[in-house]
Structure formats: structure tokens, C-alpha cells
Amino acid sequence: MNYEDSSTFSTASGQNLQYVVLQVTLKEKFFGTGSGNLTELEKCINDQASKGYRLHTITTSNGGSKGLMGGDRIQATLVFEKIV
């Protein structure tokens, strides 16, 4: 996961704040169904869990297609809550 990308990186993560919000772009496979990068989403959730956060809410929105062979993009917004 590229945490340097501003769309997936939150400076609040790990700073002992109550909530952290992250976004992950899921790329749909061109052929077949399902996401081509679910491991990236899983890593994001596990990284926050290791910092003492739990997944509170997840929402998705369709981000459209990124080119002829790119498949659809789904923007996942994840809200993590600090476990006290």
C-alpha cells in the first residue's frame, strides 16, 4: 500500500486520536467479478488494528472507469475508532 498517496494516508493514524478516516481505491477486475486488490484493503484494516483502532464504518462509491482496459474503480472510505 502506498501511504504516501494523499488519498490513502492520514496523518492522524497512530497519533492517539479518537477517529481516523482513510480511503482506498478498489480496482475491479476487467474480466470476471470481484476486486483485483482486496489484499490492499485487508492490509489497511490490519495496519490500523495494529495501532489500536477498529473498523467502525465503511462506505463505498463508484469512481468510474480509468481507461479502456482498466475496469471500474470503487472508492472505499473507512472510519476507524480508537479502542480504549
SVG drawing of the C-alpha trace seen along z (x, -y; Angstrom):
<svg xmlns="http://www.w3.org/2000/svg" viewBox="-21 -14 26 28">
<polyline fill="none" stroke="black" stroke-width="0.4" points="0.0,0.0 1.3,-3.4 0.8,-5.5 2.5,-8.5 -0.6,-8.9 -2.7,-11.6 -5.9,-9.6 -4.9,-6.7 -2.7,-8.4 -4.0,-10.0 -1.5,-11.9 -3.9,-11.2 -3.2,-7.5 -1.1,-6.5 -1.3,-9.9 -3.7,-8.7 -6.8,-10.5 -10.2,-9.0 -11.0,-8.5 -9.0,-8.0 -10.5,-8.2 -8.8,-6.5 -9.8,-6.0 -8.8,-3.0 -9.5,-2.7 -10.6,0.8 -9.9,1.7 -12.5,4.1 -11.1,6.9 -11.8,6.3 -12.8,9.9 -14.9,11.7 -16.1,10.2 -14.6,9.0 -11.8,6.6 -8.3,7.0 -6.7,5.6 -8.6,6.8 -5.3,7.5 -4.6,3.7 -7.9,3.2 -7.1,6.0 -3.6,4.5 -5.1,1.1 -7.5,2.6 -4.8,4.7 -2.4,1.8 -4.9,-0.3 -5.8,2.6 -2.1,2.9 -2.2,-0.8 -5.2,-0.2 -8.1,-1.1 -11.1,1.0 -13.1,0.5 -16.2,-1.5 -17.8,-2.2 -17.1,-1.5 -18.8,-3.2 -18.2,-2.8 -18.9,-4.9 -18.4,-4.1 -15.4,-6.1 -16.0,-5.2 -13.5,-3.6 -9.9,-4.6 -9.4,-3.8 -10.2,-1.2 -8.9,1.9 -8.9,0.5 -12.1,1.8 -14.2,-0.2 -12.9,-1.9 -14.7,-1.8 -13.7,-4.3 -13.9,-2.8 -14.0,-5.3 -13.1,-3.6 -13.6,-5.2 -11.6,-3.6 -12.3,-4.2 -9.6,-4.1 -10.1,-1.2 -9.9,-2.5"/>
</svg>
